[in-house]
């Protein structure tokens, strides 16, 4: 409806709009900044009210003055102001309900910049993200598979654990790390008003992810021969390798869903991914139960059910976006040959994000394998501890993704002072989240083991070490917050170097010594060593953010605009 009013051949920053006549029937030609046009278009599309009423309501909700009116005979002066020039940028601390209360509006609105307003915005962003990540990476994959495998016996649980951990390290860590580049680039492009760049970044990332499937797929196919070289229990290792082979079916769906999700998140839509996963998670549960238990396919059946659900996700997300989120299409300029050029910033950020993920996840893989040198029961217990730890970690991690998008918008808009003010609030938020996670695990320490295993020995081992895991949650939540801010600043490479050096020169050796060496603390030693390393990483990242010149990050965005 609104698109029919747009006249062709007008500049990107502003469009000429011929509005319907007033009461006297006189038409007016109005010039609006592009950002306000987007909100107005969304309002028209979603509300479907008469245009006169929409115009009045939209202007009132947007808290902007009515655009300049000019008689039809007057030429429209095209101004060169950016789409999100300082006077058009919404206040950074709050977004009012954008299209009649929808949180999936493409733009943020003006506010007074208080901590309370920023907190409400962060809550609005974070709640659907928490649900999305828990459903995607945990309840729809890790937890479901682990619970099913635990009912099949200790060996099956250990095999599923090794298979899932290896899948994360040699595969999913790459894709999640690469997707963090989109968190940065798409948010900054959107914040600076270069809207079609959002879609262009997603196109480039999609091509890069597809290319990466070749080496990752080759490793997964050969894993039944590779894993026995690393894991002492030969039968468990072979079963884990078979798990990986079957999981390869779902790798394309996983990668494409990650890229598509970022396209919408950069525009403030954090709910679409959640809606898709709400549909796919029950499908995954039914398939895992049917294939693994009912049809007696074991952990291989659980892997197949998970893979099918993964491939369903991007298809549903595409359909949902196409039919129900047409306002987001303004950031999609169509497939372009430009996606084959200008890969430098994306590749650099992808490499840094992947390095951070690999450094953290590979450390857990090494420690998981080291636990196999104790016995199978400790390996199964470590599987439970790692699973619940990652589940709880996804709460602060999800909030950190919202922080990345928010910081990216603000840096793209050049609002350094507001960004630093918001980061102060984020520090308190992540400390509170870590305490919540830790206290919850400690209070439930006696019940968690029974949720995953029927083996009494495995349950007792997991319960004894739960206190160490609970303390680790507080430290890990603070680190998630630091990483979220660094991603928004496009400084993933700093986190990558810090994590690599601290983990492999300190945390991993310390953990293995406390676990298997003279202290002989077993699983407690593993988590104490990991916690010490995580605390040091968070401290170093905080010191870096305190001393850098944040205005340089804004200048980097401007340089990117000129490329």
C-alpha positions as CSV (number, residue, x, y, z in Angstrom):
1,X,0.0,0.0,0.0
2,X,2.7,2.5,1.1
3,X,5.0,1.3,-1.6
4,X,2.6,2.5,-4.3
5,X,3.1,6.1,-3.0
6,X,6.9,6.0,-3.5
7,X,8.1,7.7,-6.6
8,X,11.0,6.1,-8.6
9,X,14.4,7.8,-9.1
10,X,14.7,9.4,-5.7
11,X,17.8,9.3,-3.5
12,X,18.4,6.5,-1.0
13,X,18.4,8.8,2.0
14,X,15.0,10.4,1.3
15,X,12.0,9.7,-0.8
16,X,9.3,11.9,-2.2
17,X,5.9,10.9,-1.1
18,X,2.6,12.2,-2.5
19,X,0.2,12.1,0.4
20,X,-3.6,11.9,0.1
21,X,-5.5,15.1,0.1
22,X,-6.4,17.0,3.2
23,X,-10.1,17.8,3.8
24,X,-10.0,20.4,1.1
25,X,-8.7,17.8,-1.4
26,X,-5.3,19.4,-1.9
27,X,-2.5,16.9,-2.4
28,X,0.8,17.5,-0.6
29,X,4.3,16.4,-1.5
30,X,6.3,15.6,1.6
31,X,10.0,14.7,2.1
32,X,10.8,12.3,4.9
33,X,14.1,10.8,6.0
34,X,14.3,7.2,4.9
35,X,14.3,5.9,8.5
36,X,11.0,7.5,9.3
37,X,9.6,6.2,6.0
38,X,10.4,2.7,7.1
39,X,8.5,2.9,10.3
40,X,5.6,4.6,8.6
41,X,5.5,1.8,5.9
42,X,5.5,-0.8,8.6
43,X,2.7,0.9,10.4
44,X,0.6,1.1,7.3
45,X,1.3,-2.5,6.4
46,X,0.5,-3.9,9.8
47,X,-2.4,-1.7,10.9
48,X,-4.3,-1.3,7.6
49,X,-6.1,1.8,8.9
50,X,-7.0,4.8,6.7
51,X,-3.9,6.7,5.8
52,X,-5.0,9.9,7.4
53,X,-5.4,8.2,10.7
54,X,-2.2,6.3,10.3
55,X,-0.2,9.4,9.5
56,X,-1.5,11.1,12.7
57,X,-1.0,8.1,14.9
58,X,2.4,7.3,13.5
59,X,3.7,10.8,13.9
60,X,2.4,10.9,17.5
61,X,4.0,7.5,18.3
62,X,7.3,8.4,16.7
63,X,7.5,11.7,18.7
64,X,8.6,13.6,15.6
65,X,7.4,16.8,14.1
66,X,5.3,16.6,10.9
67,X,7.6,16.8,7.9
68,X,7.8,19.9,5.9
69,X,4.8,20.3,3.5
70,X,5.3,21.9,0.0
71,X,2.9,22.8,-2.6
72,X,2.8,20.5,-5.7
73,X,4.5,23.1,-7.8
74,X,7.5,23.5,-5.5
75,X,10.5,21.3,-6.3
76,X,11.6,18.9,-3.6
77,X,15.1,19.7,-2.4
78,X,17.1,16.5,-1.9
79,X,19.3,16.8,1.1
80,X,22.4,14.7,1.5
81,X,21.9,14.0,5.2
82,X,22.5,10.4,6.2
83,X,19.5,8.2,6.8
84,X,20.3,8.1,10.5
85,X,21.8,11.5,11.1
86,X,22.2,12.6,14.6
87,X,18.9,14.4,14.8
88,X,17.0,11.5,13.3
89,X,18.6,8.8,15.5
90,X,16.3,7.4,18.1
91,X,17.5,7.8,21.6
92,X,19.8,5.0,22.4
93,X,18.4,3.9,25.7
94,X,14.9,2.7,24.9
95,X,12.7,1.7,22.1
96,X,9.0,2.3,22.7
97,X,6.8,-0.4,21.3
98,X,7.3,0.2,17.6
99,X,4.4,-0.8,15.6
100,X,1.7,-0.8,18.1
101,X,3.7,-2.8,20.6
102,X,5.6,-5.1,18.3
103,X,9.2,-5.8,19.2
104,X,10.0,-6.7,15.7
105,X,9.9,-3.2,14.3
106,X,12.7,-2.1,12.2
107,X,13.7,1.0,14.0
108,X,14.1,2.3,17.6
109,X,12.3,5.3,18.9
110,X,13.3,8.3,21.0
111,X,13.6,8.2,24.8
112,X,15.3,10.0,27.6
113,X,18.3,7.7,27.9
114,X,17.8,6.4,31.5
115,X,19.2,3.2,32.9
116,X,15.6,2.0,33.3
117,X,14.8,2.6,29.7
118,X,17.9,0.8,28.5
119,X,17.1,-2.1,30.8
120,X,13.6,-2.4,29.4
121,X,15.0,-2.4,25.9
122,X,17.6,-5.1,26.8
123,X,14.8,-7.2,28.4
124,X,12.7,-6.8,25.2
125,X,15.6,-8.0,23.1
126,X,16.8,-10.7,25.4
127,X,13.7,-12.7,26.3
128,X,13.0,-14.1,22.8
129,X,16.8,-14.6,22.3
130,X,17.1,-16.7,25.4
131,X,14.2,-18.8,24.3
132,X,15.7,-19.1,20.8
133,X,19.1,-20.2,21.9
134,X,17.9,-22.6,24.5
135,X,15.5,-24.2,22.0
136,X,18.0,-24.2,19.2
137,X,21.3,-25.4,20.7
138,X,20.1,-27.1,23.9
139,X,16.5,-28.4,24.2
140,X,16.2,-29.1,20.5
141,X,19.6,-30.8,20.2
142,X,22.0,-31.3,23.1
143,X,19.6,-31.9,26.0
144,X,17.1,-34.0,24.0
145,X,19.9,-36.1,22.5
146,X,21.7,-36.4,25.9
147,X,18.5,-37.4,27.7
148,X,17.6,-40.0,25.1
149,X,21.2,-41.4,25.1
150,X,21.2,-41.5,28.9
151,X,18.2,-43.8,28.8
152,X,20.2,-46.2,26.6
153,X,23.1,-46.7,29.0
154,X,26.4,-45.2,30.1
155,X,28.2,-46.1,26.9
156,X,25.6,-44.5,24.8
157,X,25.6,-41.4,26.9
158,X,29.4,-41.2,26.7
159,X,29.2,-41.7,22.9
160,X,26.6,-39.0,22.4
161,X,28.7,-36.7,24.6
162,X,31.8,-37.2,22.5
163,X,29.8,-36.9,19.3
164,X,28.1,-33.7,20.3
165,X,31.3,-32.1,21.6
166,X,33.2,-33.0,18.5
167,X,30.3,-31.7,16.4
168,X,30.5,-28.5,18.3
169,X,34.3,-28.1,17.8
170,X,34.6,-29.3,14.2
171,X,31.6,-27.7,12.8
172,X,29.1,-25.7,14.8
173,X,31.8,-23.6,16.5
174,X,32.8,-22.4,13.1
175,X,29.3,-21.5,12.1
176,X,28.4,-19.7,15.3
177,X,31.7,-17.9,15.3
178,X,31.2,-16.8,11.7
179,X,27.6,-15.7,12.5
180,X,29.0,-13.3,15.1
181,X,30.5,-11.3,12.2
182,X,26.9,-10.7,11.1
183,X,26.0,-9.6,14.6
184,X,28.6,-6.9,14.1
185,X,28.4,-5.9,10.4
186,X,24.6,-6.1,10.0
187,X,23.9,-4.1,13.2
188,X,26.4,-1.4,12.3
189,X,25.1,-1.1,8.8
190,X,21.6,-0.9,10.0
191,X,22.5,1.7,12.7
192,X,24.2,3.9,10.1
193,X,21.3,3.7,7.7
194,X,22.9,1.5,5.0
195,X,20.0,-0.8,5.0
196,X,20.6,-3.0,1.9
197,X,24.1,-3.7,3.2
198,X,22.4,-5.9,5.8
199,X,21.2,-8.3,3.1
200,X,24.5,-8.1,1.3
201,X,26.4,-9.2,4.4
202,X,24.0,-12.1,4.8
203,X,24.6,-13.2,1.1
204,X,28.4,-13.2,1.6
205,X,28.1,-15.1,4.8
206,X,25.8,-17.7,3.2
207,X,28.3,-18.4,0.4
208,X,31.2,-18.6,2.9
209,X,29.2,-21.1,5.1
210,X,28.4,-23.3,2.2
211,X,32.1,-23.4,1.2
212,X,33.1,-24.4,4.7
213,X,30.7,-27.4,4.6
214,X,33.2,-29.3,2.4
215,X,36.1,-29.7,4.9
216,X,33.8,-30.0,7.9
217,X,31.7,-32.7,6.1
218,X,34.9,-34.6,5.2
219,X,36.0,-34.7,8.8
220,X,32.6,-35.9,10.1
221,X,32.5,-38.6,7.5
222,X,35.9,-39.9,8.5
223,X,35.3,-39.5,12.3
224,X,34.7,-43.2,13.0
225,X,38.4,-43.8,12.1
226,X,39.7,-40.6,13.7
227,X,38.0,-40.5,17.2
228,X,39.4,-43.9,18.3
229,X,42.9,-42.4,18.1
230,X,41.9,-39.9,20.7
231,X,39.4,-41.7,23.0
232,X,40.5,-44.8,25.0
233,X,37.2,-46.6,24.8
234,X,37.2,-47.8,21.2
235,X,33.6,-48.9,20.9
236,X,32.4,-45.6,22.4
237,X,34.6,-43.6,19.9
238,X,33.3,-45.6,16.9
239,X,29.7,-45.0,18.0
240,X,30.4,-41.3,18.4
241,X,31.8,-41.2,14.9
242,X,28.7,-42.8,13.5
243,X,26.7,-40.2,15.3
244,X,28.6,-37.5,13.5
245,X,28.2,-39.1,10.1
246,X,24.4,-39.1,10.4
247,X,24.4,-35.6,11.9
248,X,26.0,-34.3,8.7
249,X,22.5,-34.4,7.1
250,X,21.4,-31.4,9.2
251,X,24.6,-29.3,8.8
252,X,23.3,-27.1,5.9
253,X,20.1,-26.3,7.8
254,X,22.0,-25.3,10.9
255,X,24.3,-23.0,9.0
256,X,21.6,-21.3,6.9
257,X,19.3,-20.8,9.9
258,X,22.2,-19.0,11.7
259,X,22.6,-16.6,8.8
260,X,18.9,-15.9,8.3
261,X,18.4,-15.3,12.0
262,X,21.0,-12.5,11.9
263,X,19.3,-10.8,9.0
264,X,16.2,-10.2,11.2
265,X,18.0,-9.6,14.5
266,X,19.9,-6.7,13.0
267,X,16.5,-5.1,12.3
268,X,15.3,-5.6,15.9
269,X,13.3,-8.7,15.2
270,X,14.4,-11.3,17.8
271,X,11.2,-13.3,17.8
272,X,11.0,-14.9,14.4
273,X,13.8,-17.4,15.3
274,X,12.0,-18.3,18.5
275,X,8.7,-18.9,16.6
276,X,10.4,-21.3,14.2
277,X,12.1,-23.2,17.1
278,X,8.9,-23.5,19.0
279,X,7.6,-25.4,16.0
280,X,10.7,-27.4,15.4
281,X,11.5,-28.5,19.0
282,X,8.4,-30.8,19.4
283,X,9.2,-32.2,16.0
284,X,12.7,-33.0,17.2
285,X,11.5,-34.6,20.4
286,X,9.1,-36.9,18.6
287,X,11.7,-37.9,16.0
288,X,14.3,-38.6,18.6
289,X,11.9,-40.7,20.6
290,X,10.5,-42.5,17.6
291,X,13.9,-43.3,15.9
292,X,16.1,-43.9,18.9
293,X,13.8,-45.7,21.3
294,X,10.7,-46.9,19.4
295,X,12.6,-48.1,16.3
296,X,15.6,-49.1,18.4
297,X,18.1,-47.2,16.4
298,X,20.0,-46.0,19.5
299,X,22.1,-42.8,19.4
300,X,22.1,-43.0,15.6
301,X,18.3,-42.5,15.6
302,X,18.7,-39.4,17.9
303,X,21.3,-38.0,15.5
304,X,18.9,-38.5,12.5
305,X,16.0,-36.9,14.3
306,X,18.1,-33.9,15.2
307,X,19.4,-33.5,11.6
308,X,15.9,-33.5,10.1
309,X,14.8,-30.8,12.6
310,X,17.8,-28.7,11.7
311,X,17.0,-28.8,8.0
312,X,13.4,-27.8,8.7
313,X,14.4,-24.5,10.5
314,X,15.7,-22.4,7.6
315,X,12.7,-23.4,5.4
316,X,10.2,-22.2,8.1
317,X,12.2,-19.1,8.8
318,X,12.2,-18.2,5.1
319,X,8.4,-18.7,4.8
320,X,7.8,-16.8,8.1
321,X,9.8,-13.8,6.9
322,X,8.3,-13.8,3.4
323,X,4.7,-13.9,4.5
324,X,4.6,-12.2,7.9
325,X,7.6,-9.8,8.0
326,X,7.4,-7.9,4.8
327,X,8.7,-4.8,6.5
328,X,12.1,-6.5,6.8
329,X,12.4,-6.9,3.0
330,X,13.6,-3.3,2.7
331,X,17.0,-4.6,3.9
332,X,17.1,-7.1,1.1
333,X,18.3,-5.6,-2.1
334,X,18.1,-8.9,-4.0
335,X,20.9,-11.3,-4.9
336,X,23.8,-9.2,-6.1
337,X,27.2,-9.9,-7.8
338,X,28.5,-7.5,-5.1
339,X,28.2,-10.4,-2.7
340,X,31.3,-11.9,-4.5
341,X,33.4,-8.9,-3.6
342,X,34.4,-7.0,-0.4
343,X,34.8,-10.1,1.8
344,X,37.7,-8.7,3.8
345,X,35.9,-7.3,6.9
346,X,33.5,-10.3,7.0
347,X,36.3,-12.8,6.8
348,X,38.4,-11.0,9.4
349,X,35.5,-10.8,11.9
350,X,34.5,-14.4,11.1
351,X,38.0,-15.7,11.7
352,X,38.2,-13.8,15.0
353,X,34.7,-15.0,16.2
354,X,35.5,-18.5,15.2
355,X,38.8,-18.4,17.0
356,X,37.1,-17.3,20.2
357,X,34.5,-20.2,19.9
358,X,37.1,-22.7,19.0
359,X,39.5,-21.7,21.8
360,X,36.7,-22.1,24.3
361,X,35.0,-25.2,22.9
362,X,38.2,-27.0,22.1
363,X,39.4,-26.5,25.6
364,X,36.2,-28.3,26.8
365,X,36.8,-31.0,24.2
366,X,40.4,-31.6,25.6
367,X,39.1,-31.7,29.1
368,X,36.3,-34.0,28.2
369,X,38.8,-36.4,26.6
370,X,41.0,-36.1,29.7
371,X,38.1,-37.3,31.8
372,X,38.0,-40.5,29.9
373,X,41.4,-41.3,31.5
374,X,39.6,-41.6,34.8
375,X,36.7,-44.0,33.9
376,X,33.4,-44.2,32.0
377,X,31.3,-43.1,35.0
378,X,33.3,-39.9,35.4
379,X,33.0,-39.3,31.7
380,X,29.3,-39.7,31.9
381,X,29.1,-37.4,34.9
382,X,31.2,-34.8,33.1
383,X,28.7,-35.0,30.3
384,X,25.9,-34.1,32.6
385,X,27.9,-31.2,34.2
386,X,28.9,-29.8,30.8
387,X,25.4,-30.1,29.5
388,X,23.8,-28.2,32.3
389,X,26.6,-25.6,32.3
390,X,26.1,-24.9,28.6
391,X,22.3,-24.7,29.1
392,X,22.7,-22.1,31.8
393,X,25.4,-20.3,29.9
394,X,23.0,-19.7,27.0
395,X,21.0,-17.3,29.2
396,X,23.9,-14.7,29.5
397,X,25.1,-15.6,26.0
398,X,21.6,-14.7,24.6
399,X,21.7,-11.4,26.4
400,X,25.2,-10.8,25.1
401,X,23.8,-11.2,21.5
402,X,21.2,-8.5,22.3
403,X,24.0,-6.4,23.7
404,X,26.1,-6.9,20.5
405,X,23.1,-5.7,18.3
406,X,22.5,-2.7,20.6
407,X,26.1,-1.6,20.7
408,X,26.4,-2.2,17.0
409,X,23.4,0.1,16.4
410,X,24.8,2.8,18.6
411,X,28.3,2.7,17.2
412,X,27.0,2.7,13.7
413,X,25.0,5.8,14.7
414,X,28.1,7.4,16.2
415,X,26.8,7.6,19.8
416,X,29.8,6.8,21.8
417,X,28.8,8.4,25.1
418,X,25.5,6.6,25.2
419,X,27.2,3.3,24.4
420,X,29.7,3.6,27.3
421,X,26.8,4.5,29.6
422,X,24.8,1.4,28.5
423,X,27.8,-0.9,29.0
424,X,27.9,0.2,32.7
425,X,24.3,-1.2,33.1
426,X,25.2,-4.3,31.2
427,X,28.0,-5.2,33.7
428,X,25.4,-5.3,36.5
429,X,23.0,-7.3,34.4
430,X,25.5,-10.0,33.6
431,X,26.6,-10.3,37.2
432,X,23.0,-10.8,38.2
433,X,22.5,-13.4,35.5
434,X,25.6,-15.3,36.6
435,X,24.4,-15.4,40.3
436,X,21.0,-16.6,39.2
437,X,22.5,-19.4,37.1
438,X,24.9,-20.5,39.9
439,X,22.4,-20.4,42.7
440,X,19.9,-22.4,40.6
441,X,22.3,-25.1,39.8
442,X,23.4,-25.4,43.5
443,X,19.9,-25.6,44.7
444,X,19.0,-28.4,42.2
445,X,22.3,-30.3,42.5
446,X,20.6,-33.3,44.1
447,X,18.0,-33.7,41.3
448,X,19.9,-32.8,38.1
449,X,21.9,-36.1,37.8
450,X,18.7,-38.1,37.9
451,X,17.3,-36.1,35.0
452,X,20.1,-37.4,32.7
453,X,21.1,-40.9,34.0
454,X,19.6,-43.8,35.8
455,X,23.0,-44.9,37.1
456,X,23.4,-44.1,40.8
457,X,27.2,-43.8,40.6
458,X,27.0,-41.3,37.8
459,X,24.4,-39.3,39.7
460,X,26.6,-39.1,42.9
461,X,29.7,-38.0,41.0
462,X,27.7,-35.2,39.2
463,X,26.1,-34.0,42.5
464,X,29.5,-33.8,44.3
465,X,31.0,-31.5,41.6
466,X,28.0,-29.3,41.1
467,X,29.2,-26.6,43.5
468,X,32.3,-26.0,41.3
469,X,30.1,-25.7,38.2
470,X,27.8,-23.3,40.0
471,X,30.7,-20.9,40.9
472,X,31.9,-21.2,37.3
473,X,28.5,-19.8,36.0
474,X,29.1,-16.5,37.7
475,X,32.5,-16.0,36.0
476,X,31.3,-17.3,32.6
477,X,28.3,-14.9,32.6
478,X,30.6,-11.9,33.1
479,X,32.8,-13.1,30.2
480,X,29.8,-13.5,28.0
481,X,29.0,-9.8,28.6
482,X,32.5,-8.7,27.8
483,X,32.5,-10.7,24.5
484,X,29.1,-9.2,23.6
485,X,30.4,-5.7,23.9
486,X,33.6,-6.4,22.0
487,X,31.6,-7.9,19.2
488,X,29.5,-4.8,19.0
489,X,32.7,-2.8,18.8
490,X,34.0,-5.1,16.0
491,X,36.9,-6.1,18.3
492,X,36.5,-9.8,18.2
493,X,40.2,-10.2,17.3
494,X,41.1,-8.9,20.8
495,X,39.0,-11.5,22.5
496,X,40.4,-14.2,20.2
497,X,44.0,-13.5,21.2
498,X,43.2,-13.3,24.9
499,X,41.2,-16.5,24.9
500,X,43.8,-18.4,22.9
501,X,46.7,-17.3,25.1
502,X,45.0,-17.7,28.5
503,X,43.3,-21.0,27.7
504,X,46.2,-22.9,26.3
505,X,49.0,-21.4,28.3
506,X,47.2,-21.5,31.6
507,X,43.6,-22.8,32.0
508,X,43.8,-26.1,30.2
509,X,47.2,-27.2,31.7
510,X,46.0,-26.1,35.1
511,X,42.7,-28.0,34.8
512,X,44.4,-31.2,33.7
513,X,46.9,-31.0,36.5
514,X,44.2,-30.4,39.1
515,X,42.1,-33.2,37.6
516,X,44.7,-35.9,36.9
517,X,47.9,-34.7,38.7
518,X,49.0,-34.6,42.3
519,X,46.0,-32.8,43.7
520,X,43.8,-35.5,42.2
521,X,40.6,-33.4,42.4
522,X,39.1,-35.2,39.4
523,X,36.0,-33.2,38.1
524,X,36.3,-30.5,40.7
525,X,39.8,-29.8,39.6
526,X,38.7,-29.6,36.0
527,X,36.1,-26.9,36.8
528,X,38.3,-25.0,39.2
529,X,41.1,-24.7,36.6
530,X,38.6,-23.6,33.9
531,X,37.0,-21.0,36.2
532,X,40.4,-19.5,37.0
533,X,41.2,-19.1,33.3
534,X,37.8,-17.7,32.5
535,X,38.2,-15.1,35.3
536,X,41.5,-14.0,33.9
537,X,40.1,-13.6,30.3
538,X,37.2,-11.5,31.6
539,X,39.6,-9.3,33.5
540,X,41.9,-8.7,30.6
541,X,38.9,-7.9,28.3
542,X,37.6,-5.4,30.8
543,X,41.0,-3.7,31.0
544,X,41.1,-3.4,27.2
545,X,37.7,-1.9,26.9
546,X,38.5,0.6,29.7
547,X,41.6,1.9,27.8
548,X,40.6,1.9,24.1
549,X,39.4,5.0,22.3
550,X,35.8,4.1,21.4
551,X,35.5,6.8,18.8
552,X,38.0,4.8,16.7
553,X,35.2,2.1,16.4
554,X,32.9,4.7,15.0
555,X,35.6,5.8,12.5
556,X,36.0,2.2,11.4
557,X,32.3,2.1,10.5
558,X,32.7,5.2,8.4
559,X,35.7,3.7,6.6
560,X,33.6,0.6,5.9
561,X,30.9,2.8,4.4
562,X,33.5,4.2,1.9
563,X,34.6,0.8,0.7
